[in-house]
Amino acid sequence: DPAVNSFDLGADPLAYAQKRFALVRELWERTEVKSLQPGEPYSILRRNVARGLGEAQEGALYATKYVGGLTTLRDRAGSGREPLSPIAVDKQRAALALLATEVFSADSFRFSPALLRRMAVSPFDREDAQELGRTPPSTDLAVDQQVLALQRAVLAQLMGDTIAQRLVNNESKVDRPEQALRLSELYATLHAAIWSELRTGADIPLARRNLQREYTVRVASALLRPTGSMPSDARALLRLQAQQLAADLARAQGKRGRAAEANAHLAEMRATIDEALKAPLVRQAA
């Protein structure tokens, strides 16, 4: 039930998530142009980026609950309300569109080189960590890994068996087929957002390669070692997505305008998908 969360503020958690993303973008835009006074530590900028990523992840996880979401009530007969009601399809699509734009698009997380060069760690943070017996923060913040951790958490929800099963079940709980968000639409939306460079021909920077690799590994794993709780429709649809991705990658390889790293990445992803499509299925026990 997307209305049941810890720490969300307001009557509409999706609107709260949208507002949170807007505030994070504003924080980062101000951080990009922030002029530090003489003697101020550069760690202020680093903290703003890290805090923004944390807020963005929390908002994103609120939004994932709308996809395949189900309003649950503890009513008894005679209340006039039904205890289980799928979230309205327009709300589910709005949440999915928000995630595609804010978490998985090519423009989701962009930080200027100038900002990245100024995100130094404070010596006091290192000393405090040592006193508390914690691992001191690294001198150079691996922003790409921080972004990937956020995206991985959201992908784990959206591509997990639980949401797949809810989407499949919700189809039978609505009166008309058009009132349901289908699993095929979820997977197609993720594919389009994560692999947009294959359509535009743009270069593929490090953060995007990380996300695409995570997505590809998840699809390949679903084909090779599906869990016992994975719906059959999810496995079949992911195989279809893998076949489409293999064809897209074949067309994209060798095109000019991309860095050697991006071309090597595309070749590796194509090999991963091709091997998964050719390999025999290994079924796991439930």
Secondary structure, 3 states (H helix, E strand, C coil): CCCCCCCCCCCCHHHHHHHHHHHHHHHHHHHHHCCCCCCCCCHHHHHHHHHHHHHHHHHHHHHHCCCCCEEECCCCCCCCCCCEEECCHHHHHHHHHHHHHHCCCCCCCCCCHHHHHCCCCCHHHHHHHHHCCCCCCCCCCCHHHHHHHHHHHHHHHHCCHHHHHHHHHHHHHCCCHHHCCCHHHHHHHHHHHHCCHHHHCCCCCHHHHHHHHHHHHHHHHHHHCCCCCCCHHHHHHHHHHHHHHHHHHHHHCCCCCCCHHHHHHHHHHHHHHHHHHHCCCCCCCC
